[in-house]
Amino acid sequence: MGICIKCGTKTEKLYDSLCINCFRNELSKLKIKIPKTIEIKQCRVCKKYLIGNKYIDDIEKAIKNQLEKIFSKEENLVSFSFEIFSNKIIVYYQKEKYEIKAFGKIELNLRIKEFVCPICQRKLGKEFNSIVQLRGKNLEKIVEEIKKIVEKKKRKDSFISKIEKVKNGYDLYFFSKSIAKQVVNYLRRKYKVEIKFSRKLYGLKNGKKFYKDTIAVRFYE
């Protein structure tokens, strides 16, 4: 028989000098410091959310990532879940110690901080690293085909910075050299083409020589 040091109740079993009710009540309290506001960064152009150095489409994953960092320091935490209500987040959590479970919930503010990610800055500035020159007749359908191929790539740098209609064809400006090469390889496999590659020095970048590529693709009937 023991006496709870908090409420004075006599009980057969104590948990850290507390009765089971007082212990459960104390266990349900969070010991870590919880911020009042969870801030999520979102690019206002592509609408993706920033987690570390990665960009994702799902705001729930972005919030979960932030909450995991916060709750990872809480002792005896078993699990947590959350719901989003406009600019509020309700977090439900479960803790357990000595096989006694305790539950709690907290309300946090949600703030979406908008910015323009580096890729979208380059896209808006029409920055490019590779030009694919299409030459031949009736190339409009091929240009549309290339657009669809690029759109299907699940990469932030998968975009065409600019498309110019020129004499005898089109010039397609790509930010990603690898995407440009993938497009050219696709055209090589599907069509009868002649391909010529050239590279021009544009200066120094991080102390290294920086080149931009030009890939000429001529179509034959």
C-alpha positions in Angstrom: 0.0 0.0 0.0 1.3 3.4 -0.9 0.2 7.1 -1.1 0.1 9.2 -4.2 2.4 12.2 -3.7 0.1 14.4 -5.8 -3.5 13.6 -4.8 -2.9 11.7 -1.5 -4.9 8.6 -2.7 -4.0 5.3 -1.0 -3.3 2.6 -3.6 -1.7 -0.8 -3.8 0.6 0.2 -6.7 2.4 3.4 -7.4 3.9 4.5 -10.7 6.8 7.0 -10.2 5.2 7.7 -6.7 1.8 8.5 -8.4 -1.5 6.7 -8.5 -2.5 5.4 -11.8 -4.9 8.3 -12.5 -2.3 11.0 -11.7 0.4 9.0 -13.5 -1.7 8.8 -16.6 -2.5 12.5 -16.4 1.2 13.4 -16.2 2.1 10.9 -18.9 -0.4 12.5 -21.3 1.5 15.9 -21.0 4.2 16.6 -23.6 7.6 17.3 -22.1 9.2 18.8 -25.2 8.7 22.4 -26.4 6.1 22.6 -29.1 6.1 25.5 -31.5 2.8 27.4 -31.8 3.1 27.5 -35.6 4.2 24.9 -38.2 5.6 26.7 -41.2 5.6 25.0 -44.6 7.5 26.5 -47.6 5.7 26.4 -50.9 6.9 27.6 -54.3 4.2 29.9 -55.6 4.9 29.0 -59.2 5.1 25.1 -59.3 3.1 24.8 -56.0 5.5 22.2 -54.6 6.4 22.0 -50.9 10.0 22.1 -49.7 11.3 19.4 -47.4 15.0 19.7 -46.7 16.4 19.9 -50.2 13.5 18.0 -51.9 10.3 19.2 -53.4 7.0 17.3 -53.1 3.3 17.7 -54.1 1.7 16.5 -50.9 1.2 19.0 -48.1 0.4 16.2 -45.6 3.8 14.7 -46.2 5.4 18.1 -45.7 3.6 18.6 -42.4 4.3 15.0 -41.2 8.0 15.6 -41.8 7.9 18.7 -39.6 6.0 16.9 -36.9 8.3 13.9 -36.9 11.3 16.1 -36.2 9.4 17.7 -33.3 8.0 14.6 -31.7 11.2 12.5 -32.2 12.5 14.0 -28.9 9.4 13.2 -26.8 10.0 10.2 -24.5 7.5 7.4 -24.3 5.7 8.5 -27.5 4.1 5.6 -29.3 2.4 7.3 -32.3 0.8 10.4 -33.5 -1.7 11.5 -36.3 -3.1 14.8 -37.4 -5.9 16.6 -39.2 -5.7 19.8 -41.2 -8.4 22.4 -40.8 -7.7 25.4 -43.1 -4.9 27.2 -41.2 -5.0 24.8 -38.1 -3.4 21.4 -37.4 -4.9 19.1 -34.7 -2.3 16.6 -33.6 -3.5 13.4 -31.7 -0.8 11.4 -29.9 -0.4 8.3 -27.8 2.2 7.7 -25.1 2.9 4.6 -23.1 5.0 3.7 -20.0 4.8 0.7 -17.6 2.2 -0.6 -20.0 -0.1 2.3 -19.2 -1.4 4.2 -22.2 -2.2 7.9 -22.2 -3.7 10.1 -25.0 -3.6 13.8 -25.8 -4.1 16.3 -28.5 -2.7 19.8 -29.3 -3.7 22.5 -31.8 -1.1 24.3 -33.9 -1.2 27.1 -36.4 -0.3 26.3 -40.0 1.5 28.9 -42.0 2.3 28.5 -45.7 5.3 30.6 -46.7 5.5 31.3 -50.4 8.7 31.7 -52.3 10.0 30.9 -55.8 12.2 27.8 -56.0 15.5 27.9 -57.9 14.2 25.8 -60.8 11.2 28.0 -61.3 13.4 31.1 -61.1 15.4 29.6 -64.0 12.3 28.7 -65.9 10.9 32.2 -65.5 14.2 33.5 -66.7 14.2 31.1 -69.6 17.6 29.8 -68.6 18.9 26.9 -70.8 21.9 24.6 -71.0 21.1 22.7 -74.2 19.4 23.5 -77.5 17.8 20.9 -79.7 17.5 22.1 -83.3 14.8 20.3 -85.3 15.0 20.7 -89.0 12.8 19.2 -91.7 9.1 19.4 -92.9 5.9 19.2 -90.9 7.5 19.2 -87.5 4.6 20.6 -85.5 3.4 17.2 -84.5 6.9 16.2 -83.4 7.2 19.3 -81.3 3.9 18.4 -79.5 5.2 14.9 -79.1 8.3 16.2 -77.4 6.3 18.4 -75.1 4.3 15.4 -73.9 7.5 13.3 -73.3 9.0 16.1 -71.2 5.8 16.6 -69.2 5.8 12.9 -68.3 9.3 13.1 -66.7 8.9 13.3 -62.9 11.7 15.8 -62.4 11.6 19.5 -61.5 14.2 20.3 -64.1 12.1 18.6 -66.8 10.9 21.5 -68.8 11.4 23.3 -72.1 12.6 26.9 -71.4 11.6 28.2 -74.8 10.5 27.1 -78.2 11.4 29.2 -81.2 10.0 28.7 -84.7 12.9 29.3 -87.2 13.5 28.8 -90.9 13.1 25.1 -91.7 12.2 24.0 -88.2 12.2 24.7 -84.5 14.8 25.4 -81.7 13.9 23.9 -78.4 15.8 25.3 -75.3 16.2 22.8 -72.4 17.4 23.6 -68.9 18.5 20.0 -68.3 21.1 18.5 -70.7 20.1 15.0 -69.7 16.5 15.6 -70.6 17.6 17.0 -74.0 19.7 13.9 -74.7 16.8 11.6 -73.7 14.5 13.4 -76.2 17.1 13.2 -78.9 17.6 9.4 -78.2 13.9 9.0 -78.5 13.8 10.7 -81.9 16.8 8.6 -83.1 14.9 5.4 -82.2 11.6 6.4 -83.8 12.5 8.5 -86.8 15.0 8.5 -89.7 17.3 11.4 -88.6 20.8 12.7 -88.8 22.2 14.1 -85.6 25.1 16.5 -85.0 26.4 17.5 -81.6 28.4 20.6 -80.8 29.4 22.4 -77.6 30.3 26.0 -76.8 32.2 27.4 -73.9 30.1 30.0 -72.0 32.5 30.8 -69.2 33.3 29.6 -65.7 30.9 28.2 -63.1 32.2 27.4 -59.6 35.7 27.6 -61.0 35.0 25.1 -63.8 34.5 25.6 -67.5 30.8 25.8 -68.4 29.5 24.6 -71.7 26.2 24.7 -73.5 25.2 22.0 -75.9 23.6 22.3 -79.3 22.1 19.1 -80.9 21.0 19.4 -84.5 18.4 16.8 -85.6 17.5 16.7 -89.3 14.5 14.6 -90.3 14.3 12.7 -93.6 11.1 11.5 -95.2 
